[in-house]
Amino acid sequence: MGMIMPLYEQGTLREAIERGRLADRKNKVRVARRLLSAVAFLHENGIVHRDVKGKNILVSRDGAVKLADFGVAWSGVILHDGPSSTVAH
């Protein structure tokens, strides 16, 4: 199985910061808001990423932000609502 992803010219958030590509406050705030929006969306849908860090955040030239590497993410889904509820991962 393979995965095809778009190219994120800025690389990871960590690389963008190290190279000074997010030097101004406006860009930093934009990236932070988009990242927080992505994390909120995940949480609203029962998913916990568990590994949010600069190396797992991709940034495109136009400022799009993608959260990557869901290898240790957790999704708790209650299979039965009651005293013997089971949580599936």
C-alpha positions, 0 to 999 in steps of 0.5 A: 500500500502506498500513500500520495501526499501533496508537496509542502514546500516549506517542509515541517514547521520545525524546518520553517522556523529554523530557516526563518520562514515564519519570521513575522508574527502574522504568519506565526499566528496564522499557523498556530490558529490553523494547527489548533483548528485541526487539533480541535477537529480531531478531538471533536471526532474522538481522535487524539493525535498524541504526537503533535510536534514541529516535525509532524506539522507540514507547512505549504508555501501558501500557509496551509498547515497539515498535521501528519504522522498519526502512528500513535493516535488514539480513537476511543469509540464507545461500542455500548453505552452502559455499565459494561461499555467497551472502548475500541482503539 
